[in-house]
Amino acid sequence: MRITKRVILFVASLLAAAGAEWVPAVAQDAKHVEARTGAGRTYLERLYAEENREYRFRTDFPGGFESWQTRARPVLQSLLGLDTMARQVGADKPRVVLETPQDRETHILRKGFIETEPAVRIAFWLLRPRGEGPFPLAITPHGHDRRGHDTSAGVYHDAEHRSEALAADRDVAVQAVERGFLAIAPATRGLSREANFAPDEYARHGKQDCRSHLNHALLAKRTAMGERVWDMSRLLDWALELPDVDRRTVLMMGNSGGGMVTIYAAACDRRITIAVPSCSFTRIASPEGRIFHCDCNTVPGILRFGDLYDVAGLVAPRFVLAVNGRKDSLHEATAIEDAARRAKASYEAAGVPERFEHRWGDEGHRFYKELMWPFVLQAMKR
């Protein structure tokens, strides 16, 4: 194995010297395996030991699969800080303001704002198909893109913005409305110019607003991810009461950080019937200590709970499609495939193995509409 890894790393170095834009995922796996040895490896093995993960799914969990879900879901919600938020927000109800409709070629576009907790207004775009409803609902949280909800909704700032979005299939709310969904493209808290309430004004977090957001949330016994999940659930509270919405189909789809919001939200909110996390589904950390996601996705204590594949297992028996790019340098193939295998095992225990799928796209860190939409439209028929 050592010789093989050296060969892989040698080839990777040649690719880098030649100006290649990506390094094979297996080469990255080898690099990180060799980087962590001795006392550091022992330390991480002790931290990450599976026997310490109290709510990991296992076939011998007391009471079986349903008992595991019943006991694990509230623990995850607590780790995210959702119970803290519920106490702090109290009986406050979401308030929504919609601006003047804009006529688009295939749909009606409206900008809106929802107050998900006092003084917290989250911007969103509402895309309604032409014709009579009710329509299935799609929510499309975005990742690290300060113009993300504009990108998702096809609201482009210039020709370059449009070209970049379409090249990576990032106009997912437009894709949804063109397939008959009433789509909502919300700004993701801490990742958007219009939903950033704790910017890094003092440059203490690497000039990263999302890290500043995380730290402020942690100080109040919340998490950045929990606040994002909270916002999605408050959007659902409002949207599912609209007469134009068919409550039987609720799709959530996001890439990168938006994919992380998608999988956590679907685990916590059972109204979501189809979840499509793109370029985000993997293990939380590799055995060698590589943490795959941005700091702002940190959930304190999560590896004493389980792993991301256990979060996915909480979505069963509802539908999950996890998509990753083969050339995505942010993730490792071995970690992705291990996570997919374990999530599949949860779905097998639930008796619906066909409702979880993992698919590979041929490119990098992007959406893959040719992989996503066939799964979604087929799931709607079941």
C-alpha positions as CSV (number, residue, x, y, z in Angstrom):
1,M,0.0,0.0,0.0
2,R,2.8,2.4,0.8
3,I,4.4,2.0,-2.7
4,T,1.0,2.5,-4.3
5,K,0.4,5.7,-2.4
6,R,3.8,7.0,-3.3
7,V,3.2,6.3,-6.9
8,I,-0.2,8.1,-6.7
9,L,1.4,11.1,-5.0
10,F,4.2,11.2,-7.6
11,V,1.6,11.2,-10.4
12,A,-0.3,13.9,-8.6
13,S,2.8,16.0,-8.3
14,L,3.4,15.7,-12.1
15,L,-0.2,16.8,-12.7
16,A,0.3,19.8,-10.5
17,A,3.6,20.7,-12.2
18,A,1.8,20.5,-15.5
19,G,-0.8,23.0,-14.4
20,A,-3.6,20.5,-13.9
21,E,-6.7,22.1,-12.2
22,W,-7.5,19.1,-10.1
23,V,-5.9,16.2,-8.3
24,P,-7.5,12.8,-8.3
25,A,-9.5,12.2,-5.1
26,V,-7.6,9.0,-4.4
27,A,-4.3,11.0,-4.5
28,Q,-5.7,13.4,-2.0
29,D,-6.7,10.4,0.1
30,A,-3.2,9.1,0.1
31,K,-1.7,12.5,1.0
32,H,-3.9,12.8,4.0
33,V,-3.4,9.3,5.2
34,E,0.4,9.7,5.2
35,A,0.2,13.1,6.8
36,R,-1.2,11.9,10.1
37,T,0.8,9.3,12.0
38,G,2.1,8.5,15.5
39,A,0.6,10.4,18.5
40,G,-1.6,12.5,16.3
41,R,-3.3,9.5,14.7
42,T,-3.7,7.9,18.1
43,Y,-5.3,11.1,19.5
44,L,-7.8,11.3,16.6
45,E,-8.7,7.7,16.8
46,R,-9.6,8.2,20.4
47,L,-11.6,11.3,19.6
48,Y,-13.5,9.7,16.7
49,A,-13.9,6.2,18.1
50,E,-17.2,4.9,16.9
51,E,-18.1,3.3,20.2
52,N,-18.3,6.8,21.6
53,R,-21.0,7.8,19.1
54,E,-24.1,7.1,21.2
55,Y,-26.7,7.6,18.4
56,R,-24.9,6.1,15.5
57,F,-27.2,3.8,13.6
58,R,-26.5,0.1,14.2
59,T,-28.7,-2.9,13.5
60,D,-28.7,-3.9,17.2
61,F,-29.9,-0.5,18.5
62,P,-32.4,-1.2,21.3
63,G,-35.9,-1.3,19.9
64,G,-34.8,-1.3,16.2
65,F,-34.7,1.3,13.5
66,E,-37.8,3.3,14.5
67,S,-36.6,3.5,18.1
68,W,-33.3,4.8,17.0
69,Q,-34.9,7.6,14.9
70,T,-37.3,8.5,17.8
71,R,-34.4,8.8,20.2
72,A,-31.8,10.3,17.9
73,R,-33.7,13.1,16.3
74,P,-34.4,15.2,19.4
75,V,-30.7,14.8,20.4
76,L,-29.6,16.1,17.0
77,Q,-32.1,19.0,17.3
78,S,-30.6,19.9,20.7
79,L,-27.0,19.7,19.3
80,L,-28.0,22.2,16.6
81,G,-29.4,24.5,19.2
82,L,-33.0,24.4,17.9
83,D,-34.5,23.8,21.3
84,T,-32.6,26.9,22.5
85,M,-33.9,28.9,19.6
86,A,-37.5,27.7,20.3
87,R,-37.2,28.9,23.9
88,Q,-35.7,32.3,22.9
89,V,-38.1,33.0,20.1
90,G,-41.1,31.8,22.0
91,A,-44.5,32.3,20.3
92,D,-43.2,34.8,17.7
93,K,-44.6,33.9,14.3
94,P,-42.9,34.4,11.0
95,R,-43.9,37.6,9.2
96,V,-43.6,37.9,5.4
97,V,-43.5,40.9,3.1
98,L,-43.7,40.4,-0.7
99,E,-42.7,43.0,-3.3
100,T,-44.3,43.7,-6.6
101,P,-44.4,40.7,-9.0
102,Q,-42.1,40.6,-12.0
103,D,-43.2,38.9,-15.2
104,R,-40.6,36.4,-16.5
105,E,-40.9,34.2,-19.6
106,T,-41.7,31.0,-17.8
107,H,-42.9,32.2,-14.4
108,I,-43.8,35.0,-12.0
109,L,-40.9,36.3,-9.8
110,R,-41.4,38.1,-6.5
111,K,-38.9,39.2,-3.9
112,G,-39.8,38.6,-0.3
113,F,-38.6,38.9,3.2
114,I,-39.5,36.6,6.1
115,E,-38.8,37.5,9.7
116,T,-37.8,34.2,11.2
117,E,-37.2,35.6,14.6
118,P,-37.4,39.1,16.0
119,A,-35.3,41.5,13.9
120,V,-34.0,38.7,11.7
121,R,-35.3,39.3,8.1
122,I,-34.3,36.7,5.5
123,A,-34.5,37.7,1.9
124,F,-35.9,35.2,-0.6
125,W,-37.2,34.9,-4.2
126,L,-40.5,33.3,-4.9
127,L,-40.9,31.8,-8.3
128,R,-44.4,30.7,-9.3
129,P,-45.3,28.8,-12.4
130,R,-47.9,30.1,-14.8
131,G,-51.3,28.3,-14.7
132,E,-53.3,26.9,-12.0
133,G,-52.0,25.3,-8.8
134,P,-51.5,23.7,-6.4
135,F,-47.8,23.1,-7.2
136,P,-45.2,21.0,-5.4
137,L,-42.8,23.1,-3.4
138,A,-39.0,23.4,-3.8
139,I,-36.7,25.2,-1.3
140,T,-33.1,25.9,-2.6
141,P,-30.7,27.1,0.2
142,H,-27.3,28.2,-1.2
143,G,-23.8,27.8,0.0
144,H,-20.8,30.2,0.2
145,D,-22.0,32.7,-2.4
146,R,-22.9,36.2,-1.2
147,R,-25.3,36.5,-4.2
148,G,-26.5,32.9,-3.8
149,H,-30.2,33.3,-3.6
150,D,-30.0,35.6,-6.7
151,T,-28.0,33.0,-8.5
152,S,-30.5,30.2,-7.6
153,A,-33.4,32.4,-8.9
154,G,-31.8,33.5,-12.1
155,V,-31.5,37.1,-11.0
156,Y,-28.1,37.9,-12.5
157,H,-26.0,41.0,-11.7
158,D,-24.1,40.9,-15.0
159,A,-23.3,38.7,-17.9
160,E,-20.4,37.1,-16.1
161,H,-22.6,36.1,-13.2
162,R,-25.1,34.6,-15.6
163,S,-22.5,32.7,-17.5
164,E,-20.9,31.2,-14.3
165,A,-24.2,30.2,-12.9
166,L,-25.5,28.4,-16.0
167,A,-22.2,26.7,-16.5
168,A,-22.5,25.0,-13.1
169,D,-26.3,24.4,-13.2
170,R,-26.7,26.8,-10.2
171,D,-30.0,28.3,-11.3
172,V,-31.8,25.5,-9.4
173,A,-34.9,27.5,-8.5
174,V,-35.4,28.3,-12.1
175,Q,-35.0,24.7,-13.0
176,A,-37.6,23.8,-10.4
177,V,-40.2,26.3,-11.5
178,E,-39.7,25.1,-15.1
179,R,-40.6,21.6,-13.9
180,G,-43.8,22.8,-12.3
181,F,-42.6,23.6,-8.7
182,L,-43.4,26.7,-6.8
183,A,-39.8,27.5,-5.8
184,I,-38.4,29.6,-3.0
185,A,-34.7,30.6,-3.2
186,P,-33.8,31.9,0.3
187,A,-30.7,33.7,1.4
188,T,-28.7,31.4,3.7
189,R,-28.0,33.0,7.0
190,G,-24.3,34.0,7.4
191,L,-23.6,33.2,3.7
192,S,-25.4,36.0,1.9
193,R,-25.2,39.8,1.8
194,E,-28.9,39.9,2.6
195,A,-28.8,37.5,5.6
196,N,-25.6,38.4,7.4
197,F,-26.2,39.7,10.9
198,A,-22.7,39.1,12.4
199,P,-20.1,40.2,9.8
200,D,-16.4,39.8,10.5
201,E,-15.9,43.6,11.1
202,Y,-12.8,43.2,13.2
203,A,-11.0,40.7,10.9
204,R,-10.6,38.2,13.7
205,H,-12.0,35.2,11.8
206,G,-9.9,35.3,8.7
207,K,-12.2,37.9,7.1
208,Q,-14.8,35.2,6.8
209,D,-18.3,36.3,7.8
210,C,-19.5,32.8,8.1
211,R,-16.9,32.0,10.9
212,S,-18.0,35.2,12.7
213,H,-21.6,34.0,12.4
214,L,-20.6,30.7,13.9
215,N,-18.8,32.2,16.9
216,H,-21.6,34.5,17.7
217,A,-24.1,31.7,17.5
218,L,-22.0,29.4,19.8
219,L,-21.8,32.1,22.4
220,A,-25.6,32.0,22.7
221,K,-25.7,28.1,22.8
222,R,-26.8,28.0,19.2
223,T,-25.0,26.9,16.0
224,A,-24.8,28.6,12.6
225,M,-26.2,25.4,11.1
226,G,-29.1,25.3,13.6
227,E,-30.0,28.9,12.7
228,R,-30.1,28.0,9.0
229,V,-32.2,25.0,9.6
230,W,-34.5,27.1,11.7
231,D,-34.9,29.6,8.9
232,M,-35.8,26.8,6.4
233,S,-38.5,25.5,8.8
234,R,-40.0,28.9,9.3
235,L,-40.2,29.3,5.5
236,L,-42.0,26.0,5.4
237,D,-44.4,27.2,8.1
238,W,-45.4,30.0,5.8
239,A,-45.2,28.4,2.4
240,L,-47.2,25.2,3.3
241,E,-50.2,27.4,4.1
242,L,-50.2,29.0,0.6
243,P,-53.2,27.9,-1.5
244,D,-50.9,27.4,-4.4
245,V,-48.8,24.7,-2.7
246,D,-49.3,21.0,-2.7
247,R,-48.0,19.8,0.7
248,R,-47.5,16.3,-0.5
249,T,-44.2,17.1,-2.2
250,V,-41.6,19.3,-0.5
251,L,-38.2,19.3,-2.2
252,M,-35.0,20.8,-0.7
253,M,-31.9,21.0,-2.8
254,G,-28.6,22.8,-2.2
255,N,-25.0,22.6,-3.2
256,S,-22.0,22.8,-0.8
257,G,-23.1,24.6,2.4
258,G,-26.6,24.6,0.9
259,G,-26.3,20.8,0.7
260,M,-25.4,20.7,4.4
261,V,-28.5,22.8,5.2
262,T,-30.5,20.4,3.1
263,I,-29.5,17.2,4.9
264,Y,-29.7,18.6,8.4
265,A,-33.1,20.3,7.7
266,A,-34.5,17.1,6.2
267,A,-33.4,15.1,9.2
268,C,-35.1,17.5,11.6
269,D,-38.2,18.6,9.6
270,R,-40.2,15.6,8.4
271,R,-42.3,17.8,6.1
272,I,-39.4,17.7,3.6
273,T,-40.2,14.7,1.4
274,I,-37.2,14.8,-1.0
275,A,-33.7,16.0,-0.1
276,V,-30.9,16.5,-2.7
277,P,-27.6,17.5,-1.0
278,S,-25.0,18.3,-3.7
279,C,-21.2,18.2,-3.2
280,S,-21.6,18.1,0.5
281,F,-22.4,14.5,1.5
282,T,-19.5,12.7,3.0
283,R,-18.1,11.9,6.5
284,I,-17.7,14.9,8.8
285,A,-14.0,14.1,9.2
286,S,-11.7,11.4,7.9
287,P,-9.9,9.0,10.3
288,E,-6.7,10.9,9.5
289,G,-8.2,14.2,10.7
290,R,-9.3,16.0,7.5
291,I,-12.4,18.0,8.2
292,F,-14.3,18.3,5.0
293,H,-16.6,21.2,5.6
294,C,-16.2,24.9,6.4
295,D,-15.9,25.8,10.1
296,C,-19.4,27.4,9.9
297,N,-20.9,23.8,9.6
298,T,-19.5,22.8,12.9
299,V,-22.0,21.3,15.3
300,P,-20.4,20.8,18.7
301,G,-20.5,17.2,19.9
302,I,-21.7,15.8,16.6
303,L,-19.1,13.0,16.6
304,R,-20.3,11.9,20.0
305,F,-23.8,11.7,18.3
306,G,-22.9,10.0,15.0
307,D,-21.8,11.1,11.6
308,L,-23.3,12.7,8.5
309,Y,-24.6,9.4,7.3
310,D,-26.5,9.0,10.6
311,V,-28.1,12.4,9.9
312,A,-29.1,11.1,6.5
313,G,-30.6,8.0,8.1
314,L,-33.0,10.2,10.1
315,V,-34.6,11.2,6.7
316,A,-35.8,7.7,6.0
317,P,-38.3,6.6,4.7
318,R,-38.3,9.9,2.8
319,F,-36.1,10.3,-0.3
320,V,-32.4,11.3,-0.4
321,L,-30.2,11.7,-3.4
322,A,-26.6,12.6,-2.6
323,V,-24.5,13.9,-5.5
324,N,-20.8,14.5,-5.6
325,G,-18.3,15.6,-8.2
326,R,-15.4,13.3,-9.1
327,K,-13.1,16.3,-9.5
328,D,-14.2,18.1,-6.3
329,S,-11.0,18.7,-4.4
330,L,-12.8,19.6,-1.2
331,H,-13.8,16.0,-0.6
332,E,-12.3,12.5,-0.7
333,A,-13.7,9.6,-2.6
334,T,-13.1,7.0,0.1
335,A,-14.9,9.1,2.7
336,I,-17.9,9.8,0.3
337,E,-18.3,6.2,-0.6
338,D,-18.1,5.0,3.0
339,A,-20.7,7.6,4.0
340,A,-23.0,6.5,1.1
341,R,-22.6,2.8,2.1
342,R,-23.5,3.5,5.7
343,A,-26.5,5.7,4.8
344,K,-27.7,3.0,2.5
345,A,-27.5,0.5,5.4
346,S,-29.9,2.8,7.4
347,Y,-32.4,2.8,4.5
348,E,-32.2,-0.9,4.2
349,A,-33.0,-1.2,7.9
350,A,-36.0,1.1,7.2
351,G,-37.2,-1.2,4.5
352,V,-36.8,1.3,1.7
353,P,-33.2,0.9,0.2
354,E,-34.3,2.3,-3.1
355,R,-35.1,5.7,-1.5
356,F,-31.4,6.6,-0.9
357,E,-29.1,7.0,-3.8
358,H,-25.6,8.3,-4.4
359,R,-24.5,9.5,-7.8
360,W,-21.2,10.8,-9.2
361,G,-21.0,13.8,-11.5
362,D,-18.0,14.0,-13.8
363,E,-16.8,17.5,-12.9
364,G,-16.2,19.4,-9.7
365,H,-18.0,21.4,-6.9
366,R,-21.2,22.2,-8.7
367,F,-24.8,21.1,-9.3
368,Y,-25.6,18.2,-11.8
369,K,-29.1,18.8,-13.1
370,E,-28.9,15.7,-15.4
371,L,-28.5,13.5,-12.3
372,M,-30.8,15.4,-9.8
373,W,-34.0,15.9,-11.7
374,P,-34.7,12.4,-12.9
375,F,-34.4,11.2,-9.3
376,V,-36.7,13.9,-8.0
377,L,-39.4,13.4,-10.7
378,Q,-39.3,9.6,-10.2
379,A,-39.6,10.0,-6.4
380,M,-42.7,12.1,-6.9
381,K,-44.4,9.2,-8.6
382,R,-43.9,6.8,-5.7
